[in-house]
Amino acid sequence: MHISIKLYKFAPKKDFIPMIYTQQKELHSLMETLKNQGKTIGLVPTMGALHDGHLSLIKKAKKENDIAVVSIFVNPTQFNNPTDLEKYPRTLTADAEKIAQYSEEVIIFAPTVDDIYGEEVVAQPFDFAGLDKVMEGSSRPGHFDGVGTIVKKLFEIVMPNRAYFGEKDYQQLLIIQQMVRQTGLPVTIVPCPIVRNSEGLALSSRNALLSEAMTQRASFIYRTLLAAKERFATHTPAEVEAWVVDTFAKEPDFTLEYFTITDAHTLQHITTKEAGKEYRAFIVVYAEGVRLIDNLAM
């Protein structure tokens, strides 16, 4: 089935009623019809609480495909903490309004947990070649199995030609690419640059939890990444990492969880640099109790 949400605030000239599909069978049938008509499909998987970063993915998906689908689903199998799952914002009406501001032609898929998982809400195990054992995965066992499970299910339902993921969650991006290689699903993963506010802070649904003053101050994270990149040209990885740790130690408004420089493809921590290799720095910082993540190519 699908449900409708009337929009007045963002469509003053006429009432726009976007279709929100809540059952995979109906959406899959529609996708099959469109594919049989030769239409290309772009998918943007999200957990909702949409911001301009998400909208940039949607715009790219719509530009590069005949049909754009946005999934909005808070996936239970990727949460280690039941409290975090319960507290995660669910803002379907507001999300639909934001999408409607951009286009009336985007299809929204907002299924229930029962529709996606049935009676057994469990994650499928994957071999991510070690990508899931470091950084975000080191303290969240099974998290990326949950991510792989829901993305695989969405790919099977929507059958997209392309799927769009932001580089802010760079580790997740690599893991999804690995899942696609492992499963042989016929979808191209399109990495999209991090979208930042005017101060440089990476856009995130979590940013809404920050005070206005901290939203301004938190650009310090990105400025530190840029300075670390500059130092990386003339210093060892260990020296750069030590400098970042020391820099945040002098900032009482921030608590550094980790900063690491890794191989950009394997995500393994590096101790030396080699010509021709690509590296990336990853950082996690707490500000006003909010966990903020960012990364930058070195």
C-alpha positions in Angstrom: 0.0 0.0 0.0 1.0 3.6 -0.1 0.0 6.5 2.1 -0.3 10.2 1.2 0.8 13.3 2.9 -0.7 16.6 1.9 1.8 19.5 1.8 0.7 23.1 2.2 3.8 24.9 3.5 6.1 24.1 0.6 3.5 24.0 -2.2 1.4 27.1 -1.8 0.2 27.1 -5.5 -1.3 23.7 -5.3 -1.7 20.7 -3.0 1.0 18.1 -3.8 0.4 14.6 -2.5 3.6 12.5 -2.8 3.3 8.8 -2.9 5.0 7.0 0.0 5.2 3.3 -0.6 5.1 1.2 2.6 5.0 -2.3 1.2 7.9 -3.8 -0.7 5.7 -6.0 -3.0 3.9 -3.0 -4.4 7.1 -1.0 -4.9 8.9 -3.9 -6.4 6.1 -4.4 -8.9 6.3 -0.8 -9.9 10.1 -1.0 -10.3 9.7 -4.0 -12.5 7.3 -2.2 -14.7 9.6 0.8 -15.0 12.6 -1.3 -15.7 10.7 -3.1 -18.4 10.0 0.3 -20.0 13.7 0.9 -20.2 13.8 3.4 -17.3 17.0 3.7 -15.2 16.6 3.9 -11.4 18.7 5.7 -8.8 18.3 4.8 -5.1 19.3 6.9 -2.1 19.1 4.8 1.1 18.5 6.8 4.2 17.3 6.4 7.8 15.4 9.7 7.5 15.9 13.0 9.4 16.9 14.3 6.1 19.2 17.3 5.6 20.9 19.1 2.7 23.5 16.4 2.4 20.8 13.8 1.7 19.1 16.2 -0.7 22.3 16.5 -2.6 22.3 12.7 -3.1 18.7 12.9 -4.2 19.4 15.6 -6.8 22.3 13.6 -8.2 20.2 10.5 -8.4 17.4 12.3 -10.2 19.9 14.0 -12.6 21.6 10.7 -13.6 18.5 8.4 -13.8 15.0 8.5 -15.1 13.6 7.6 -11.7 14.8 8.5 -8.2 13.8 6.4 -5.1 14.5 7.5 -1.6 14.2 4.9 1.1 13.5 6.0 4.7 13.9 3.2 7.1 15.4 3.1 10.6 17.1 -0.3 10.4 17.0 -2.2 13.8 19.7 -4.7 12.9 22.4 -2.1 12.7 21.8 -0.8 16.2 23.8 -2.3 19.1 22.0 -0.3 21.7 18.2 -0.7 21.9 18.0 2.8 23.5 19.7 4.4 20.5 17.2 2.6 18.2 14.3 3.9 20.3 15.6 7.5 20.4 16.5 7.7 16.7 14.4 10.5 15.1 11.5 9.4 12.9 10.4 12.4 10.9 8.6 11.0 7.8 6.3 13.9 7.3 9.1 16.5 7.5 11.3 14.4 5.3 8.6 14.1 2.6 8.2 17.9 2.8 11.9 18.5 2.2 11.9 16.1 -0.8 8.8 17.8 -2.2 10.6 21.2 -2.1 13.0 19.8 -4.6 10.9 17.5 -6.8 7.4 16.1 -7.1 8.7 13.1 -9.0 10.8 11.3 -6.3 9.4 8.0 -5.1 9.6 7.5 -1.3 9.8 4.0 0.2 9.1 3.9 3.9 8.5 0.3 4.9 7.8 -1.1 8.3 10.1 -3.5 10.1 7.7 -6.3 9.6 7.5 -5.7 5.9 11.3 -5.8 5.5 12.2 -8.6 8.0 9.0 -10.5 8.7 9.1 -12.4 12.0 12.9 -12.8 12.2 14.6 -9.5 12.7 18.2 -10.6 12.3 21.2 -9.6 10.2 22.8 -11.7 7.5 26.5 -12.4 8.1 29.0 -11.0 5.5 32.7 -11.2 4.9 33.8 -7.6 4.5 37.5 -8.4 4.2 38.3 -6.8 7.5 36.7 -3.4 6.6 34.2 -3.9 9.4 36.7 -4.7 12.2 38.3 -1.2 12.5 37.1 2.2 13.6 33.3 2.3 13.7 33.2 -1.5 13.7 35.7 -2.1 16.5 33.2 -1.2 19.2 30.0 -2.1 17.4 30.1 -5.8 16.6 27.6 -6.8 14.0 26.7 -3.2 13.1 28.0 -3.5 9.5 26.3 -6.9 9.0 23.1 -5.0 9.8 24.0 -2.3 7.2 24.9 -4.9 4.6 21.6 -6.7 5.3 19.3 -3.8 4.8 21.1 -2.4 1.8 21.1 -5.8 0.1 17.3 -6.0 0.7 16.8 -2.5 -0.7 18.8 -3.4 -3.8 16.7 -6.5 -4.3 13.4 -4.6 -3.9 14.2 -1.5 -5.9 16.6 -3.0 -8.4 18.5 0.3 -8.9 21.0 0.9 -11.7 22.9 3.2 -9.3 22.8 3.8 -5.6 24.2 6.9 -3.9 26.1 7.2 -0.7 27.9 10.1 0.9 31.6 10.0 1.7 30.9 11.2 5.3 30.3 7.6 6.1 33.3 6.5 4.1 33.8 3.2 6.0 30.2 2.3 5.3 30.7 3.2 1.6 33.6 0.8 1.2 31.7 -1.9 3.0 28.7 -1.6 0.7 31.0 -1.7 -2.3 32.4 -4.9 -0.9 28.9 -6.3 -0.3 28.0 -5.7 -4.0 31.2 -7.4 -5.2 30.5 -10.4 -2.9 26.8 -10.8 -3.9 27.2 -9.8 -7.6 24.2 -7.5 -7.4 24.0 -5.5 -10.7 24.2 -2.0 -9.1 26.8 0.7 -9.4 27.7 2.4 -6.2 28.1 6.2 -6.6 30.3 7.9 -4.0 29.3 11.5 -3.3 31.4 14.2 -1.7 30.8 15.3 1.9 28.4 18.3 2.1 29.4 20.9 4.6 27.8 24.0 6.1 29.3 27.5 5.5 31.7 26.9 8.4 32.9 23.6 7.2 31.1 21.3 9.5 30.0 18.0 7.8 26.3 17.9 7.6 24.6 15.3 9.7 21.3 14.6 11.3 23.1 14.8 14.6 24.0 18.4 14.1 20.4 19.4 15.0 21.3 18.4 18.6 24.0 21.0 18.8 23.4 24.5 20.1 23.8 27.4 17.6 27.0 28.4 19.2 28.5 24.9 19.0 27.4 24.5 15.4 29.7 27.4 14.7 32.5 26.2 17.0 32.4 22.6 15.6 34.0 23.8 12.3 37.2 23.4 14.4 37.0 19.7 13.5 37.2 20.3 9.8 39.9 23.0 10.2 42.0 20.5 12.2 41.6 17.9 9.5 42.8 20.4 6.9 45.8 21.3 9.0 46.5 17.6 9.5 46.5 17.1 5.8 49.0 19.9 5.4 51.3 18.4 8.0 51.0 14.9 6.5 53.0 16.1 3.5 56.1 16.6 5.7 55.5 14.6 8.8 55.1 10.9 9.7 51.6 9.5 10.3 52.4 9.1 14.0 53.6 12.7 14.3 50.4 14.0 12.6 48.2 11.8 14.9 50.0 13.0 18.0 49.6 16.6 16.9 45.8 16.1 16.5 45.5 14.5 19.9 47.5 17.4 21.5 45.4 20.0 19.6 42.1 18.6 20.9 43.5 18.2 24.4 43.7 22.0 24.5 40.1 22.4 23.5 37.8 21.7 26.5 34.6 22.0 24.4 35.6 18.9 22.5 36.5 15.3 23.4 38.4 13.3 20.8 37.4 9.7 20.6 39.8 8.8 17.9 41.9 10.2 15.0 43.5 7.7 12.6 45.2 7.8 9.2 44.6 4.7 7.1 45.0 3.2 3.7 42.1 4.6 1.7 41.1 1.2 0.4 41.7 -1.3 3.2 41.2 1.1 6.1 44.2 -0.4 7.8 46.1 2.0 10.1 49.4 3.1 8.6 52.7 3.9 10.2 54.6 4.8 7.0 53.8 6.5 3.7 54.5 5.0 0.3 54.5 6.8 -3.1 51.4 6.1 -5.2 49.2 5.0 -2.3 46.0 6.8 -1.2 45.4 7.6 2.4 42.5 9.0 4.4 42.2 10.5 7.9 39.2 9.7 10.1 38.0 11.5 13.2 35.3 11.2 15.8 34.7 14.0 18.3 32.1 14.6 21.0 30.7 18.1 21.3 27.9 18.8 23.9 27.6 15.1 24.2 26.9 14.7 20.4 29.1 12.3 18.5 30.4 13.9 15.3 32.3 12.0 12.6 34.3 13.4 9.6 37.1 12.3 7.3 39.4 13.7 4.6 41.6 12.4 1.9 45.2 12.9 2.7 
